[in-house]
Amino acid sequence: MTKSNTLLRDTLITAIAPAIWGSTYLITTEMLPSGYPLTLATLRALPIGLLLLIMLRQLPTGVWWLRVFILGGLNFTIFWSLLFLSAYRLPGGVAATVGAIQPLMVVLFSWLMFGKAPRALAIFAGAIGIAGVALLVLTPSAQLDAVGIGAGLLGAVSMAVGTTLSQRWRAPVPLLTYTAWQLTAGGLLLLPLALWFEPPLPALSNENIVGFVYLGLIGAGLTYWLWFRGLQKLQPAAAASLGLLSPVTATLLGWLVLDQQLSPLQIVGSIVILLSVWLGQRAAQSKLAPSKITTQETFSLQTPGKQGCL
């Protein structure tokens, strides 16, 4: 398989994760009890994380304890709490619009933390991605909420930092183990917050249970394994640009399942988003051109277990 075909395959596999994440808004609002963002985030992360740990029987060692809890806090504890809060207080599409700033934040943090100067094409791709999401979801009937918007923005920042660090800190263990570590750490950090700030869940219906199982097994275990796999094979900004597929999925599900209208402007927005994703991949590919890779970068790519040591 040629290098370009391998890159295309890795990109398509990684894209499955944000496409599935787009269903989070539908599942949260239609199948789960409302008013429990911390509890729902905990139940999404901790059970599947513990199950994987029991199966894999491998714990972090040394500096990886600290790194895992940092990444678990950023990718799950903070991000998911704010995601659920945003989903409750905003229409799903509006929440997705706010989160569309994430690719630009990844470009910024890669520059600030690791000295990876942003390319104009990557910045342009991120900007038109936000515009595309706005066209897709900001309909005249969309209602805005300051708390929901703030939660969405902070969640995007948290995920952007987590995405950047996840690409930098490549654990010397199988990817599924790395995923289990982060899910468990994020869930453990969420548990005391959920117990302290929220009342106990009411009796769960069969629909609630199905929703929790879906978000845990598919929306967490499977998708984050695919996502972390992508972060090991793609540039952070390229992977982050794929996250824009989430609002496209959310809008399509609203149209197909909830009988929401899909206007011509939203179709244009979807096309703009896909263009943004394509440009984001192009920007990353140009950055990895053979003539651009230095000796140090080549060594880092060949020794993922040692990359990013503090």
WOTAHU-V522389 format. One record per backbone hydrogen bond with DSSP energy under -1.0 kcal/mol. NH is the residue of the N-H (numbers start at 1). CO is the residue of the C=O. E is the energy in kcal/mol with one decimal. If there is no record, write none. Layout:
NH:CO:E
NH:CO:E
This chain:
6:2:-2.4
7:3:-2.3
8:4:-2.2
9:5:-2.5
10:6:-2.6
11:7:-2.4
12:8:-2.5
13:9:-2.4
14:10:-2.3
15:11:-2.1
17:14:-1.2
19:15:-1.7
20:16:-2.1
21:17:-2.4
22:18:-1.3
23:20:-2.2
24:21:-2.2
27:23:-2.7
28:24:-2.8
29:25:-2.0
30:26:-2.1
31:27:-2.3
40:36:-2.7
41:37:-2.0
42:38:-2.3
43:39:-2.5
44:40:-1.3
45:41:-1.5
46:42:-2.6
49:45:-2.0
50:46:-2.9
51:47:-2.4
52:48:-2.2
53:49:-2.1
54:50:-2.5
55:51:-1.9
56:52:-2.8
57:53:-3.1
64:61:-1.9
65:62:-1.5
67:63:-2.1
68:64:-2.7
69:65:-1.8
70:66:-2.1
71:67:-2.9
72:68:-3.0
73:69:-2.0
74:70:-2.2
75:71:-3.2
76:72:-1.7
77:72:-2.2
78:73:-3.2
80:76:-2.1
81:77:-1.3
82:78:-2.2
83:79:-2.4
84:80:-2.8
85:81:-2.1
86:82:-2.7
87:83:-2.6
88:84:-2.1
89:85:-1.8
90:86:-1.7
95:91:-2.4
96:92:-1.9
97:93:-1.9
98:94:-2.0
99:95:-1.8
101:98:-1.2
102:99:-1.9
105:101:-1.8
106:102:-2.5
107:103:-2.0
108:104:-2.2
109:105:-2.9
110:106:-2.5
111:107:-1.5
112:108:-2.6
113:109:-2.8
114:110:-1.3
115:111:-1.3
116:110:-2.0
117:115:-1.2
123:119:-2.1
124:120:-2.7
125:121:-2.5
126:122:-2.2
127:123:-2.3
128:124:-2.5
129:125:-1.5
130:126:-1.8
131:127:-1.9
132:128:-2.6
133:129:-2.4
134:130:-2.4
135:131:-2.3
136:132:-1.8
137:133:-2.2
138:134:-2.3
139:137:-2.3
142:139:-1.9
149:145:-2.7
150:146:-2.6
151:147:-2.6
152:148:-2.2
153:149:-2.4
154:150:-2.5
155:151:-2.3
156:152:-2.0
157:153:-2.1
158:154:-2.5
159:155:-2.5
160:156:-2.1
161:157:-2.4
162:158:-2.4
163:159:-2.7
164:160:-2.1
165:161:-2.6
166:162:-2.4
167:163:-1.5
168:164:-1.3
169:165:-3.5
170:168:-1.1
173:171:-1.4
178:174:-2.0
179:175:-2.3
180:176:-2.2
181:177:-2.5
182:178:-1.9
183:179:-2.5
184:180:-2.4
185:181:-2.6
186:182:-2.8
187:183:-2.4
188:184:-2.7
189:185:-2.0
190:186:-1.6
191:187:-2.0
194:190:-2.6
195:191:-2.4
196:192:-2.0
197:193:-2.6
198:194:-1.7
209:205:-2.2
210:206:-2.3
211:207:-2.2
212:208:-2.5
213:209:-2.6
214:210:-2.4
215:211:-2.4
216:212:-2.2
217:213:-2.7
218:214:-1.6
219:214:-2.6
221:216:-2.9
222:217:-2.3
223:218:-1.7
224:220:-2.4
225:221:-1.3
226:222:-2.2
227:223:-2.4
228:224:-2.7
229:225:-1.9
230:226:-2.1
231:227:-2.1
232:228:-1.1
234:230:-2.8
239:235:-2.5
240:236:-2.8
241:237:-1.9
243:240:-1.3
244:241:-1.4
245:242:-2.1
246:243:-1.7
249:245:-2.3
250:246:-2.7
251:247:-2.5
252:248:-2.4
253:249:-2.7
254:250:-1.9
255:251:-1.9
256:252:-2.8
257:253:-3.2
260:254:-2.5
267:263:-1.7
268:264:-2.1
269:265:-2.2
270:266:-2.2
271:267:-2.0
272:268:-2.4
273:269:-2.3
274:270:-2.3
275:271:-2.1
276:272:-2.4
277:273:-2.6
278:274:-2.3
279:275:-2.6
280:276:-2.4
281:277:-1.9
282:278:-2.1
283:279:-2.5
284:280:-1.6
285:281:-2.3
286:282:-2.2
287:283:-1.2
288:284:-1.2
292:289:-2.3
298:294:-2.3
299:295:-2.1
300:296:-2.1
301:297:-2.3
302:298:-1.6
303:299:-1.1
306:303:-1.4
309:306:-1.1
